[in-house]
Amino acid sequence: MRLISFLNVWFFGPVLPVMLFCAGIFYLIKLRRFHILRPSKLIRALKNNTGTANSPFKAMTVALAGTLGVGNIAGVAAAISTGGAGAVFWMWVSAIVAMILKYAETVLAVKHRRRISENGTVRNTGGAFVYMSAYGCKRLGLCFAILCVITSISMGSIVQSNAISVSLSSSFNLDAPLCGAVLSVLTLIVISGGFSKISEITYFAVPVFCLIYTGISLYIIFANISGIPAALARIFREAFSLKSAGSGIMGYGIMKAMRYGVARGILSNEAGSGTSVCAHAASDSSSPAAQGAFGILEVFIDTIVLCSMTAFVILLSGECDASNAAMVVAIRAYGRFIGKIAPGFMSVAVTFFAFATIMCWSVYGAEALRYILGDHFPRFKFDKVKYLYYLVYSLSVLAGTLISGEAMWELSDMSCAVMTLINTGFLLTRYDEVKKESAALFK
């Protein structure tokens, strides 16, 4: 863990933000900043939402379920506690460039998706590993798919279930092993139904709970609107502060804020990491560019709306003690304003967001495993192996309630960073195709 932490701070911390920023600027120039300068065309593209079994909006809710999780609450609290208020600024920066990267990877995923039969129905499937393979980069696709399976168990399962356990035990004094056992069984029941069952759940539950969480957060923010200018000033001040702390290492404060801001931002919206496009690829949309517009909306809702809501509540409360667990910081922050119901509300919010992520990441891991077996080890049939994966994945949910979450945070940061570096580097070589697909819709 010390080595992983060292790499996260001194390698991925400086390299990843720079690469994402440069890749985002590159695509902004190539695509002429359409999502900023032409919002009307973007909105028109979002209206391309057919009523099919896997409509573009339904596919986005699955992707959004994967990004809504610990990153929106505990991740934001951890970023502010560890990287300072300036981490919020770098979350926003990561979101702006992430939108165009999410668009690009979604376009490629939908363009190169495949048709499969699952539980008696035919549907689309795809992901970063599929479009890498489509361009002849099969080994790169295999490496990415293996990392995706590993990340599904670490970040998608263990980190999320750990947050659920911590929040439920602190709010309702529930036993961690009992929480883990119940979550594990529920997970196995839900994910065994495959993508169709998961998409039906997220289609109704995700929009409703996003509105509830946003509504309560906005109530707190507007009730304390006088503190917003000071919070904003602190965010911008600390984003560019230089903390020498006697060490003489100039820029350490900026790097620390960027490391936690961008890392948690990526953990939250997953843009550039090539994971949530597995959900978008399942859409029945006939236009890759139109589905890409839903990818932009996904990042906006996740980071600009929900993460910002959490950040402002925490900054208004003054609860930024790094010695406390991230979830404790978030619960205490909301508790300052809504009183005794805060622990219950936050526990329910974390439980829903995290369980939605658990469900969605099982899809990502399963799709990656499908690709690994189908394209590289065809003698092992996915239809038989998938049940073993579902079992292991469900048991990892139980494990997450019994172990410390900090180590998994570090592992998740590193695995997400490696996947993002691989996928973003690949996206830079495919801008011509993304531009061509976008020309008709955003000309």
Secondary structure, 3 states (H helix, E strand, C coil): CHHHHHHHHHHHHHHHHHHHHHHHHHHHHHCCCHHHHCHHHHHHHHCCCCCCCCCHHHHHHHHHHHHCCHHHCHHHHHHHHHHCCHHHHHHHHHHHHHHHHHHHHHHHHHHCCEEEEECCEEEEECCHHHHHHHCCCHHHHHHHHHHHHHHHHHHHHHHHHHHHHHHHHHHHCCCHHHHHHHHHHHHHHHHCCHHHHHHHHHHHHHHHHHHHHHHHHHHHHHHCHHHHHHHHHHHHHHHCCCCCCCCCCCCHHHHHHHHHHHHHHHHHHCCCCCCCHHHHHCCCCCCHHHHHHHHHHHHHHHHHHHHHHHHHHHHHHCCCCCCCCHHHHHHHHHHHHHCCHHHHHHHHHHHHHHHHHHHHHHHHHHHHHHHHHHHHCCCCCHHHHHHHHHHHHHHHHHHHCCCCHHHHHHHHHHHHHHHHHHHHHHHCCCHHHHHHHHHHHHC
